[in-house]
Amino acid sequence: MATISIETTDRTDVLDVTEEVTRALPDDAEGIATVFVRHTTAGVTVNEAESRLLGDLADALEGLVPDAGWAHDEIDDNADGHVRAALIGPSTSVPVSDGRPALGTWQSILLVECDGPRTRTLQVEVAGT
């Protein structure tokens, strides 16, 4: 198992973490890698890492889930981040071959920040090596 720290810069942000995940994999890794974010206001998914699309994903989450009006906001004013992250999910699994994620041509591993800026921790674990 490996851990990765990622610094985010915006309240809602989508970052390509494919290279960081690849560096965390053993050179001889074969099997399935699970990439898990250890936070309740961030998520992980696989999608295209084109810069405009990353912005579109962040904008879509902000459009789907309003910033205010949530009961949890009385505690720490970040209910929107929890709801957005729940829509994405805390992990993704990708096949690994020869120590590299076996992704499709346009696929990348994305960290979705929903309550930033923050330092986020990703856990990467390979089953089957």
MMTF fields as JSON, N, C-alpha, C and O atoms, coordinates in Angstrom:
{
  "mmtfVersion": "1.0.0",
  "mmtfProducer": "UNKNOWN",
  "numBonds": 515,
  "numAtoms": 516,
  "numGroups": 129,
  "numChains": 1,
  "numModels": 1,
  "chainsPerModel": [1],
  "groupsPerChain": [129],
  "chainIdList": ["A"],
  "bondAtomList": [4, 2, 8, 6, 12, 10, 16, 14, 20, 18, 24, 22, 28, 26, 32, 30, 36, 34, 40, 38, 44, 42, 48, 46, 52, 50, 56, 54, 60, 58, 64, 62, 68, 66, 72, 70, 76, 74, 80, 78, 84, 82, 88, 86, 92, 90, 96, 94, 100, 98, 104, 102, 108, 106, 112, 110, 116, 114, 120, 118, 124, 122, 128, 126, 132, 130, 136, 134, 140, 138, 144, 142, 148, 146, 152, 150, 156, 154, 160, 158, 164, 162, 168, 166, 172, 170, 176, 174, 180, 178, 184, 182, 188, 186, 192, 190, 196, 194, 200, 198, 204, 202, 208, 206, 212, 210, 216, 214, 220, 218, 224, 222, 228, 226, 232, 230, 236, 234, 240, 238, 244, 242, 248, 246, 252, 250, 256, 254, 260, 258, 264, 262, 268, 266, 272, 270, 276, 274, 280, 278, 284, 282, 288, 286, 292, 290, 296, 294, 300, 298, 304, 302, 308, 306, 312, 310, 316, 314, 320, 318, 324, 322, 328, 326, 332, 330, 336, 334, 340, 338, 344, 342, 348, 346, 352, 350, 356, 354, 360, 358, 364, 362, 368, 366, 372, 370, 376, 374, 380, 378, 384, 382, 388, 386, 392, 390, 396, 394, 400, 398, 404, 402, 408, 406, 412, 410, 416, 414, 420, 418, 424, 422, 428, 426, 432, 430, 436, 434, 440, 438, 444, 442, 448, 446, 452, 450, 456, 454, 460, 458, 464, 462, 468, 466, 472, 470, 476, 474, 480, 478, 484, 482, 488, 486, 492, 490, 496, 494, 500, 498, 504, 502, 508, 506, 512, 510],
  "bondOrderList": [1, 1, 1, 1, 1, 1, 1, 1, 1, 1, 1, 1, 1, 1, 1, 1, 1, 1, 1, 1, 1, 1, 1, 1, 1, 1, 1, 1, 1, 1, 1, 1, 1, 1, 1, 1, 1, 1, 1, 1, 1, 1, 1, 1, 1, 1, 1, 1, 1, 1, 1, 1, 1, 1, 1, 1, 1, 1, 1, 1, 1, 1, 1, 1, 1, 1, 1, 1, 1, 1, 1, 1, 1, 1, 1, 1, 1, 1, 1, 1, 1, 1, 1, 1, 1, 1, 1, 1, 1, 1, 1, 1, 1, 1, 1, 1, 1, 1, 1, 1, 1, 1, 1, 1, 1, 1, 1, 1, 1, 1, 1, 1, 1, 1, 1, 1, 1, 1, 1, 1, 1, 1, 1, 1, 1, 1, 1, 1],
  "groupList": [{"groupName": "MET", "atomNameList": ["N", "CA", "C", "O"], "elementList": ["N", "C", "C", "O"], "formalChargeList": [0, 0, 0, 0], "bondAtomList": [1, 0, 2, 1, 3, 2], "bondOrderList": [1, 1, 2], "singleLetterCode": "M", "chemCompType": "L-PEPTIDE LINKING"}, {"groupName": "ALA", "atomNameList": ["N", "CA", "C", "O"], "elementList": ["N", "C", "C", "O"], "formalChargeList": [0, 0, 0, 0], "bondAtomList": [1, 0, 2, 1, 3, 2], "bondOrderList": [1, 1, 2], "singleLetterCode": "A", "chemCompType": "L-PEPTIDE LINKING"}, {"groupName": "THR", "atomNameList": ["N", "CA", "C", "O"], "elementList": ["N", "C", "C", "O"], "formalChargeList": [0, 0, 0, 0], "bondAtomList": [1, 0, 2, 1, 3, 2], "bondOrderList": [1, 1, 2], "singleLetterCode": "T", "chemCompType": "L-PEPTIDE LINKING"}, {"groupName": "ILE", "atomNameList": ["N", "CA", "C", "O"], "elementList": ["N", "C", "C", "O"], "formalChargeList": [0, 0, 0, 0], "bondAtomList": [1, 0, 2, 1, 3, 2], "bondOrderList": [1, 1, 2], "singleLetterCode": "I", "chemCompType": "L-PEPTIDE LINKING"}, {"groupName": "SER", "atomNameList": ["N", "CA", "C", "O"], "elementList": ["N", "C", "C", "O"], "formalChargeList": [0, 0, 0, 0], "bondAtomList": [1, 0, 2, 1, 3, 2], "bondOrderList": [1, 1, 2], "singleLetterCode": "S", "chemCompType": "L-PEPTIDE LINKING"}, {"groupName": "GLU", "atomNameList": ["N", "CA", "C", "O"], "elementList": ["N", "C", "C", "O"], "formalChargeList": [0, 0, 0, 0], "bondAtomList": [1, 0, 2, 1, 3, 2], "bondOrderList": [1, 1, 2], "singleLetterCode": "E", "chemCompType": "L-PEPTIDE LINKING"}, {"groupName": "ASP", "atomNameList": ["N", "CA", "C", "O"], "elementList": ["N", "C", "C", "O"], "formalChargeList": [0, 0, 0, 0], "bondAtomList": [1, 0, 2, 1, 3, 2], "bondOrderList": [1, 1, 2], "singleLetterCode": "D", "chemCompType": "L-PEPTIDE LINKING"}, {"groupName": "ARG", "atomNameList": ["N", "CA", "C", "O"], "elementList": ["N", "C", "C", "O"], "formalChargeList": [0, 0, 0, 0], "bondAtomList": [1, 0, 2, 1, 3, 2], "bondOrderList": [1, 1, 2], "singleLetterCode": "R", "chemCompType": "L-PEPTIDE LINKING"}, {"groupName": "VAL", "atomNameList": ["N", "CA", "C", "O"], "elementList": ["N", "C", "C", "O"], "formalChargeList": [0, 0, 0, 0], "bondAtomList": [1, 0, 2, 1, 3, 2], "bondOrderList": [1, 1, 2], "singleLetterCode": "V", "chemCompType": "L-PEPTIDE LINKING"}, {"groupName": "LEU", "atomNameList": ["N", "CA", "C", "O"], "elementList": ["N", "C", "C", "O"], "formalChargeList": [0, 0, 0, 0], "bondAtomList": [1, 0, 2, 1, 3, 2], "bondOrderList": [1, 1, 2], "singleLetterCode": "L", "chemCompType": "L-PEPTIDE LINKING"}, {"groupName": "PRO", "atomNameList": ["N", "CA", "C", "O"], "elementList": ["N", "C", "C", "O"], "formalChargeList": [0, 0, 0, 0], "bondAtomList": [1, 0, 2, 1, 3, 2], "bondOrderList": [1, 1, 2], "singleLetterCode": "P", "chemCompType": "L-PEPTIDE LINKING"}, {"groupName": "GLY", "atomNameList": ["N", "CA", "C", "O"], "elementList": ["N", "C", "C", "O"], "formalChargeList": [0, 0, 0, 0], "bondAtomList": [1, 0, 2, 1, 3, 2], "bondOrderList": [1, 1, 2], "singleLetterCode": "G", "chemCompType": "PEPTIDE LINKING"}, {"groupName": "PHE", "atomNameList": ["N", "CA", "C", "O"], "elementList": ["N", "C", "C", "O"], "formalChargeList": [0, 0, 0, 0], "bondAtomList": [1, 0, 2, 1, 3, 2], "bondOrderList": [1, 1, 2], "singleLetterCode": "F", "chemCompType": "L-PEPTIDE LINKING"}, {"groupName": "HIS", "atomNameList": ["N", "CA", "C", "O"], "elementList": ["N", "C", "C", "O"], "formalChargeList": [0, 0, 0, 0], "bondAtomList": [1, 0, 2, 1, 3, 2], "bondOrderList": [1, 1, 2], "singleLetterCode": "H", "chemCompType": "L-PEPTIDE LINKING"}, {"groupName": "ASN", "atomNameList": ["N", "CA", "C", "O"], "elementList": ["N", "C", "C", "O"], "formalChargeList": [0, 0, 0, 0], "bondAtomList": [1, 0, 2, 1, 3, 2], "bondOrderList": [1, 1, 2], "singleLetterCode": "N", "chemCompType": "L-PEPTIDE LINKING"}, {"groupName": "TRP", "atomNameList": ["N", "CA", "C", "O"], "elementList": ["N", "C", "C", "O"], "formalChargeList": [0, 0, 0, 0], "bondAtomList": [1, 0, 2, 1, 3, 2], "bondOrderList": [1, 1, 2], "singleLetterCode": "W", "chemCompType": "L-PEPTIDE LINKING"}, {"groupName": "GLN", "atomNameList": ["N", "CA", "C", "O"], "elementList": ["N", "C", "C", "O"], "formalChargeList": [0, 0, 0, 0], "bondAtomList": [1, 0, 2, 1, 3, 2], "bondOrderList": [1, 1, 2], "singleLetterCode": "Q", "chemCompType": "L-PEPTIDE LINKING"}, {"groupName": "CYS", "atomNameList": ["N", "CA", "C", "O"], "elementList": ["N", "C", "C", "O"], "formalChargeList": [0, 0, 0, 0], "bondAtomList": [1, 0, 2, 1, 3, 2], "bondOrderList": [1, 1, 2], "singleLetterCode": "C", "chemCompType": "L-PEPTIDE LINKING"}],
  "groupTypeList": [0, 1, 2, 3, 4, 3, 5, 2, 2, 6, 7, 2, 6, 8, 9, 6, 8, 2, 5, 5, 8, 2, 7, 1, 9, 10, 6, 6, 1, 5, 11, 3, 1, 2, 8, 12, 8, 7, 13, 2, 2, 1, 11, 8, 2, 8, 14, 5, 1, 5, 4, 7, 9, 9, 11, 6, 9, 1, 6, 1, 9, 5, 11, 9, 8, 10, 6, 1, 11, 15, 1, 13, 6, 5, 3, 6, 6, 14, 1, 6, 11, 13, 8, 7, 1, 1, 9, 3, 11, 10, 4, 2, 4, 8, 10, 8, 4, 6, 11, 7, 10, 1, 9, 11, 2, 15, 16, 4, 3, 9, 9, 8, 5, 17, 6, 11, 10, 7, 2, 7, 2, 9, 16, 8, 5, 8, 1, 11, 2],
  "groupIdList": [1, 2, 3, 4, 5, 6, 7, 8, 9, 10, 11, 12, 13, 14, 15, 16, 17, 18, 19, 20, 21, 22, 23, 24, 25, 26, 27, 28, 29, 30, 31, 32, 33, 34, 35, 36, 37, 38, 39, 40, 41, 42, 43, 44, 45, 46, 47, 48, 49, 50, 51, 52, 53, 54, 55, 56, 57, 58, 59, 60, 61, 62, 63, 64, 65, 66, 67, 68, 69, 70, 71, 72, 73, 74, 75, 76, 77, 78, 79, 80, 81, 82, 83, 84, 85, 86, 87, 88, 89, 90, 91, 92, 93, 94, 95, 96, 97, 98, 99, 100, 101, 102, 103, 104, 105, 106, 107, 108, 109, 110, 111, 112, 113, 114, 115, 116, 117, 118, 119, 120, 121, 122, 123, 124, 125, 126, 127, 128, 129],
  "secStructList": [7, 3, 3, 3, 3, 3, 3, 7, 7, 1, 1, 1, 3, 3, 3, 3, 7, 2, 2, 2, 2, 2, 2, 2, 1, 7, 6, 6, 7, 7, 3, 3, 3, 3, 3, 3, 3, 1, 7, 6, 6, 3, 3, 3, 3, 3, 3, 7, 7, 7, 2, 2, 2, 2, 2, 2, 2, 2, 2, 2, 2, 2, 2, 2, 1, 7, 1, 1, 7, 7, 6, 6, 2, 2, 2, 2, 1, 7, 2, 2, 2, 2, 2, 2, 2, 2, 2, 2, 7, 1, 3, 3, 3, 3, 3, 3, 3, 6, 6, 3, 3, 7, 7, 7, 6, 6, 7, 3, 3, 3, 3, 3, 3, 1, 1, 7, 1, 7, 3, 3, 3, 3, 3, 3, 3, 3, 3, 7, 7],
  "xCoordList": [0.845, 0.0, 0.891, 1.931, 0.462, 1.185, 0.211, -0.986, 0.72, -0.104, 0.494, 1.708, -0.384, -0.017, -0.683, -1.859, 0.032, -0.559, -0.721, 0.195, -1.882, -2.208, -2.717, -3.603, -2.168, -2.636, -3.672, -3.408, -4.841, -5.838, -5.844, -5.372, -6.376, -6.292, -7.638, -7.698, -8.711, -10.025, -11.044, -10.818, -12.164, -13.262, -13.724, -13.82, -14.008, -14.346, -13.307, -13.124, -12.625, -11.499, -11.427, -11.761, -10.995, -10.807, -9.375, -8.975, -8.605, -7.18, -6.843, -7.315, -6.034, -5.531, -4.409, -3.377, -4.604, -3.601, -3.027, -2.435, -3.201, -2.745, -1.25, -0.826, -0.454, 1.007, 1.415, 2.297, 0.787, 1.104, 0.754, 1.51, -0.397, -0.794, 0.185, 0.593, 0.562, 1.504, 2.823, 3.375, 3.341, 4.602, 4.479, 5.47, 3.277, 3.071, 2.978, 3.067, 2.801, 2.662, 4.028, 4.978, 4.138, 5.374, 5.621, 4.675, 6.894, 7.242, 6.683, 6.403, 6.518, 6.045, 4.563, 4.093, 3.835, 2.436, 1.579, 1.668, 0.752, -0.223, -1.484, -1.412, -2.616, -3.861, -4.801, -4.969, -5.406, -6.36, -5.87, -5.616, -5.74, -5.381, -6.642, -7.472, -6.773, -7.833, -7.204, -6.212, -7.793, -7.357, -8.481, -9.604, -8.16, -9.157, -8.74, -7.589, -9.663, -9.38, -9.888, -11.021, -9.043, -9.345, -10.071, -9.731, -11.051, -11.771, -13.224, -13.528, -14.122, -15.552, -16.017, -17.187, -15.134, -15.526, -14.643, -14.364, -14.207, -13.468, -13.816, -14.252, -13.626, -13.93, -12.867, -11.967, -12.983, -12.06, -12.888, -13.819, -12.528, -13.221, -12.258, -11.115, -12.718, -11.958, -12.735, -13.927, -12.028, -12.642, -11.532, -10.353, -11.893, -10.917, -10.366, -11.111, -9.073, -8.421, -8.212, -7.289, -9.029, -8.935, -9.323, -10.326, -8.559, -8.703, -10.105, -10.624, -10.711, -12.063, -13.075, -14.009, -12.892, -13.797, -13.646, -14.638, -12.409, -12.217, -12.991, -13.629, -12.936, -13.72, -15.209, -15.979, -15.623, -17.038, -17.532, -18.642, -16.707, -17.108, -17.297, -18.274, -16.361, -16.49, -17.743, -18.489, -17.969, -19.157, -20.441, -21.415, -20.448, -21.642, -21.963, -23.124, -20.934, -21.175, -21.722, -22.637, -21.157, -21.647, -23.082, -23.875, -23.423, -24.785, -25.786, -26.937, -25.35, -26.233, -26.517, -27.618, -25.509, -25.62, -25.363, -24.221, -26.408, -26.223, -25.302, -25.177, -24.671, -23.731, -24.415, -23.845, -25.594, -26.216, -27.567, -28.135, -28.057, -29.387, -29.427, -30.492, -28.303, -28.21, -28.142, -27.518, -28.782, -28.79, -27.373, -27.051, -26.536, -25.173, -24.34, -23.345, -24.728, -23.979, -23.932, -23.032, -24.883, -24.865, -23.645, -23.245, -23.059, -21.892, -20.599, -19.802, -20.386, -19.107, -19.187, -18.166, -20.374, -20.577, -19.964, -19.442, -20.023, -19.499, -20.375, -19.882, -21.661, -22.57, -22.542, -22.616, -22.436, -22.388, -21.217, -21.346, -20.083, -18.923, -19.168, -18.747, -19.848, -20.173, -21.116, -20.919, -22.133, -23.109, -22.437, -22.654, -21.63, -20.927, -20.005, -19.975, -19.252, -18.337, -19.096, -18.625, -20.26, -21.057, -21.504, -21.636, -21.739, -22.129, -20.981, -21.219, -19.757, -18.583, -18.151, -17.861, -18.108, -17.639, -16.185, -15.44, -15.761, -14.422, -13.326, -12.156, -13.671, -12.629, -12.963, -14.092, -11.92, -12.071, -11.082, -10.06, -11.38, -10.482, -10.103, -10.947, -8.811, -8.324, -7.41, -6.675, -7.448, -6.509, -5.087, -4.864, -4.134, -2.72, -1.959, -2.152, -1.096, -0.251, 1.151, 1.324, 2.148, 3.549, 3.77, 4.538, 3.11, 3.318, 2.666, 2.984, 1.75, 1.087, -0.422, -0.882, -1.193, -2.64, -2.967, -2.454, -3.816, -4.21, -5.475, -6.566, -5.298, -6.409, -6.601, -5.686, -7.807, -8.077, -7.396, -6.866, -7.415, -6.711, -6.998, -6.068, -8.234, -8.606, -8.896, -9.367, -8.635, -8.96, -7.811, -6.641, -8.176, -7.241, -7.901, -9.126, -7.087, -7.588, -7.69, -6.707, -8.883, -9.157, -9.51, -10.32, -8.9, -9.289, -10.267, -9.982, -11.413, -12.435, -12.513, -12.995, -12.041, -12.07, -13.423, -13.876, -14.064, -15.381, -15.428, -16.489, -14.31, -14.282, -12.873, -12.33, -12.31, -10.918, -10.818, -11.806, -9.592, -8.379, -7.932, -8.099, -7.36, -6.922, -5.765, -5.438, -5.16, -4.231, -5.013, -5.606, -5.014, -5.765, -4.815, -3.734, -5.225, -4.431, -5.145, -6.305, -4.43, -4.929, -4.184, -2.97, -4.903, -4.324, -4.408, -5.464, -3.294, -3.245, -2.837, -1.791, -3.664, -3.368, -3.661, -4.693, -2.747, -2.9, -3.22, -2.523, -4.283, -4.634, -4.25, -4.544, -3.595, -3.255, -1.794, -1.384, -0.975, 0.445, 1.145, 2.354],
  "yCoordList": [-1.18, 0.0, 1.244, 1.283, 2.246, 3.521, 4.647, 4.519, 5.742, 6.931, 8.082, 8.177, 8.946, 10.114, 11.325, 11.261, 12.418, 13.69, 14.605, 14.755, 15.205, 16.107, 17.415, 17.412, 18.521, 19.854, 20.333, 20.338, 20.731, 21.315, 22.826, 23.328, 23.544, 25.006, 25.712, 26.904, 25.017, 25.652, 24.914, 23.776, 25.569, 24.957, 23.677, 22.627, 23.765, 22.598, 22.523, 23.479, 21.391, 21.268, 19.824, 18.9, 19.635, 18.286, 18.199, 18.951, 17.275, 17.165, 15.789, 14.772, 15.761, 14.514, 14.001, 14.657, 12.842, 12.262, 10.962, 10.171, 10.747, 9.496, 9.276, 8.175, 10.303, 10.138, 9.85, 9.024, 10.517, 10.264, 8.828, 8.17, 8.349, 6.965, 6.002, 5.016, 6.273, 5.406, 5.306, 4.214, 6.435, 6.419, 5.62, 5.086, 5.538, 4.818, 3.303, 2.546, 2.863, 1.431, 0.746, 1.318, -0.465, -1.228, -1.488, -1.647, -1.53, -1.726, -3.009, -3.074, -4.032, -5.325, -5.571, -6.706, -4.527, -4.689, -5.246, -4.815, -6.211, -6.83, -7.059, -7.572, -6.696, -6.945, -5.76, -5.159, -5.431, -4.333, -3.353, -3.74, -2.099, -1.052, -0.342, 0.056, -0.19, 0.633, 1.941, 1.954, 3.038, 4.375, 4.936, 5.122, 5.203, 5.592, 6.916, 7.075, 7.861, 9.135, 9.048, 8.631, 9.443, 9.292, 10.509, 10.995, 10.987, 12.184, 12.079, 11.438, 12.707, 12.644, 13.782, 13.822, 14.698, 15.798, 15.832, 16.901, 14.658, 14.515, 13.158, 12.259, 13.009, 11.758, 11.411, 12.205, 10.206, 9.729, 9.071, 8.312, 9.378, 8.793, 8.653, 9.103, 8.028, 7.921, 8.651, 8.419, 9.549, 10.276, 10.936, 10.739, 11.701, 12.412, 13.617, 14.292, 13.89, 14.972, 16.219, 16.99, 16.429, 17.644, 18.831, 18.765, 19.898, 20.998, 21.61, 21.921, 21.781, 22.36, 21.403, 21.831, 20.108, 19.125, 19.087, 18.952, 19.204, 19.236, 20.392, 20.228, 21.561, 22.708, 22.455, 22.841, 21.801, 21.477, 20.541, 20.706, 19.559, 18.644, 19.39, 19.162, 20.281, 21.081, 21.957, 22.046, 22.599, 23.451, 22.633, 23.092, 21.424, 20.578, 20.202, 20.24, 19.836, 19.509, 20.706, 20.569, 21.881, 23.089, 23.396, 23.88, 23.119, 23.343, 22.344, 22.693, 21.106, 20.068, 20.236, 19.951, 20.703, 20.782, 22.224, 22.68, 22.948, 24.336, 24.447, 23.512, 25.597, 25.831, 25.908, 25.475, 26.437, 26.765, 26.079, 25.532, 26.132, 25.64, 24.243, 23.628, 23.734, 22.382, 22.39, 23.271, 21.41, 21.327, 21.162, 21.751, 20.385, 20.144, 21.428, 21.503, 22.42, 23.682, 24.346, 25.143, 24.033, 24.583, 24.106, 24.746, 22.988, 22.432, 23.014, 23.582, 22.875, 23.334, 23.901, 24.023, 24.241, 24.976, 24.294, 24.971, 22.961, 22.282, 21.119, 20.176, 21.185, 20.11, 19.9, 18.763, 20.982, 20.844, 19.969, 19.182, 20.095, 19.272, 17.803, 16.944, 17.508, 16.12, 15.527, 14.397, 16.285, 15.782, 15.583, 14.56, 16.542, 16.413, 15.203, 14.442, 15.02, 13.878, 12.55, 11.564, 12.523, 11.296, 10.913, 9.729, 11.911, 11.63, 10.999, 10.164, 11.381, 10.861, 9.514, 8.582, 9.409, 8.198, 8.329, 9.092, 7.593, 7.749, 6.954, 7.093, 6.117, 5.278, 4.891, 5.022, 4.406, 3.792, 2.648, 2.652, 1.679, 0.55, 0.504, 0.668, 0.278, 0.204, -1.001, -1.337, -1.656, -2.749, -2.207, -1.075, -3.034, -2.663, -3.773, -4.958, -3.367, -4.311, -3.728, -2.568, -4.54, -4.093, -2.81, -1.945, -2.686, -1.542, -0.255, 0.813, -0.332, 0.879, 0.662, -0.441, 1.717, 1.586, 1.268, 1.917, 0.274, -0.126, 0.639, 0.075, 1.933, 2.833, 2.941, 2.671, 3.34, 3.597, 4.881, 5.638, 5.117, 6.242, 7.567, 8.33, 7.856, 9.161, 9.098, 10.084, 7.984, 7.843, 8.29, 8.024, 8.973, 9.401, 9.195, 9.13, 9.094, 8.985, 10.407, 11.148, 10.777, 12.149, 12.222, 11.439, 13.16, 13.516, 14.671, 15.674, 14.536, 15.583, 16.214, 15.595, 17.436, 18.213, 18.907, 19.56, 18.761, 19.363, 20.319, 20.869, 20.53, 21.392, 21.954, 21.922, 22.459, 22.92, 24.409, 25.102, 24.866, 24.087, 23.314, 23.762, 22.14, 21.257, 20.38, 20.343, 19.682, 18.608, 17.31, 17.014, 16.541, 15.287, 14.103, 14.181, 13.009, 11.792, 10.713, 10.39, 10.164, 9.03, 7.788, 7.816, 6.72, 5.409, 4.586, 4.515, 3.963, 3.134, 1.727, 1.536, 0.751, -0.636, -1.537, -1.396, -2.474, -3.399, -4.775, -5.29, -5.37, -6.749, -7.613, -7.266, -8.736, -9.664, -9.677, -10.458, -8.82, -8.806, -9.986, -10.143],
  "zCoordList": [0.0, 0.0, 0.0, 0.657, -0.743, -0.793, -0.518, -0.775, 0.001, 0.19, -0.6, -0.78, -1.062, -1.865, -1.248, -0.888, -1.116, -0.668, -1.875, -2.684, -1.983, -3.086, -2.501, -1.646, -2.952, -2.55, -3.574, -4.776, -3.093, -3.986, -3.791, -2.771, -4.768, -4.716, -4.707, -4.407, -5.026, -5.117, -4.267, -3.855, -4.007, -3.247, -3.936, -3.302, -5.227, -6.035, -7.135, -7.888, -7.231, -8.137, -8.617, -7.876, -9.848, -10.389, -10.897, -11.786, -10.328, -10.632, -11.189, -10.678, -12.228, -12.792, -11.888, -11.749, -11.279, -10.382, -10.944, -10.21, -12.236, -12.861, -12.676, -12.323, -12.908, -12.784, -11.343, -11.105, -10.385, -8.983, -8.597, -7.883, -9.074, -8.795, -9.462, -8.848, -10.691, -11.403, -10.658, -10.525, -10.166, -9.409, -8.111, -7.614, -7.568, -6.311, -6.506, -5.539, -7.745, -8.003, -8.067, -8.602, -7.531, -7.701, -9.194, -9.966, -9.589, -10.999, -11.588, -12.785, -10.755, -11.242, -10.93, -11.015, -10.573, -10.159, -11.29, -12.44, -10.93, -11.83, -11.016, -9.9, -11.543, -10.832, -10.918, -11.98, -9.799, -9.714, -8.651, -7.51, -9.029, -8.069, -7.622, -8.439, -6.333, -5.776, -5.33, -4.601, -5.779, -5.37, -4.51, -4.977, -3.239, -2.242, -1.615, -1.207, -1.538, -0.873, 0.565, 0.808, 1.51, 2.934, 3.502, 4.581, 2.786, 3.22, 2.784, 1.778, 3.538, 3.222, 2.323, 1.943, 1.979, 1.088, -0.155, -0.698, -0.601, -1.849, -2.435, -1.715, -3.729, -4.395, -5.418, -5.694, -5.981, -7.01, -8.112, -7.84, -9.364, -10.495, -11.659, -11.583, -12.737, -13.975, -15.053, -15.249, -15.754, -16.859, -17.655, -17.362, -18.64, -19.47, -18.709, -17.999, -18.851, -18.113, -18.972, -18.711, -19.966, -20.776, -19.9, -19.189, -19.935, -18.967, -18.944, -17.872, -20.095, -20.104, -19.493, -18.815, -19.732, -19.143, -17.629, -16.912, -17.13, -15.685, -15.065, -14.026, -15.701, -15.242, -15.359, -14.48, -16.449, -16.628, -15.523, -15.018, -15.15, -14.073, -12.76, -12.046, -12.442, -11.219, -11.279, -10.304, -12.417, -12.584, -12.465, -11.868, -13.03, -12.965, -11.521, -11.113, -10.743, -9.335, -8.571, -7.759, -8.836, -8.165, -8.591, -7.783, -9.851, -10.331, -9.768, -9.503, -9.586, -9.054, -7.57, -7.101, -6.835, -5.378, -4.945, -4.98, -4.536, -4.109, -2.888, -2.098, -2.756, -1.649, -0.288, 0.714, -0.241, 1.053, 1.209, 0.264, 2.453, 2.757, 3.338, 3.388, 3.773, 4.296, 5.828, 6.421, 6.46, 7.925, 8.482, 9.514, 7.829, 8.311, 8.333, 9.053, 7.565, 7.549, 8.919, 9.183, 9.799, 11.148, 11.938, 12.91, 11.521, 12.216, 11.662, 12.409, 10.343, 9.798, 8.377, 7.701, 7.93, 6.676, 5.451, 4.564, 5.395, 4.214, 3.751, 3.132, 4.048, 3.65, 2.142, 1.676, 1.375, -0.08, -0.511, -1.449, 0.16, -0.155, 0.124, -0.65, 1.223, 1.55, 0.501, 0.055, 0.109, -0.863, -2.225, -2.874, -2.659, -3.945, -3.943, -4.91, -2.86, -2.788, -2.783, -3.351, -2.148, -2.129, -3.537, -3.847, -4.389, -5.774, -6.561, -7.434, -6.269, -6.965, -6.388, -7.139, -5.081, -4.416, -4.007, -4.622, -2.969, -2.401, -3.097, -2.739, -4.09, -4.683, -6.111, -6.583, -6.773, -8.082, -8.166, -7.48, -8.997, -9.219, -10.688, -11.569, -10.94, -12.325, -12.47, -11.541, -13.627, -13.854, -13.943, -14.371, -13.535, -13.574, -14.293, -14.02, -15.213, -15.944, -16.057, -16.433, -15.729, -15.772, -14.979, -15.4, -13.849, -12.971, -13.423, -12.899, -14.395, -14.901, -14.96, -15.253, -14.682, -14.851, -16.309, -17.221, -16.524, -17.881, -18.259, -18.341, -18.486, -18.79, -20.295, -21.073, -20.694, -22.098, -22.556, -21.742, -23.847, -24.452, -23.766, -23.505, -23.473, -22.919, -21.43, -20.863, -20.783, -19.363, -18.472, -18.749, -17.399, -16.361, -15.002, -14.899, -13.976, -12.609, -12.06, -12.047, -11.609, -11.185, -9.707, -9.211, -9.017, -7.653, -7.759, -8.414, -7.118, -7.149, -5.765, -4.816, -5.66, -4.414, -4.3, -5.24, -3.142, -2.94, -1.747, -1.454, -1.053, 0.126, 0.336, 1.44, -0.735, -0.656, -0.41, -0.167, -0.482, -0.738, 0.491, 1.626, 0.239, 1.315, 0.835, -0.352, 1.786, 1.469, 1.569, 2.607, 0.495, 0.456, 0.419, -0.164, 1.043, 1.063, 0.268, 0.525, -0.703, -1.476, -1.044, -0.839, -0.911, -0.625, -1.905, -2.533, -2.292, -3.488, -3.067, -2.447, -3.404, -3.037, -4.21, -4.867, -4.482, -5.601, -5.062, -4.188, -5.589, -5.276, -6.47, -7.614, -6.205, -7.273, -7.635, -8.493, -6.995, -7.321, -6.704, -6.872]
}
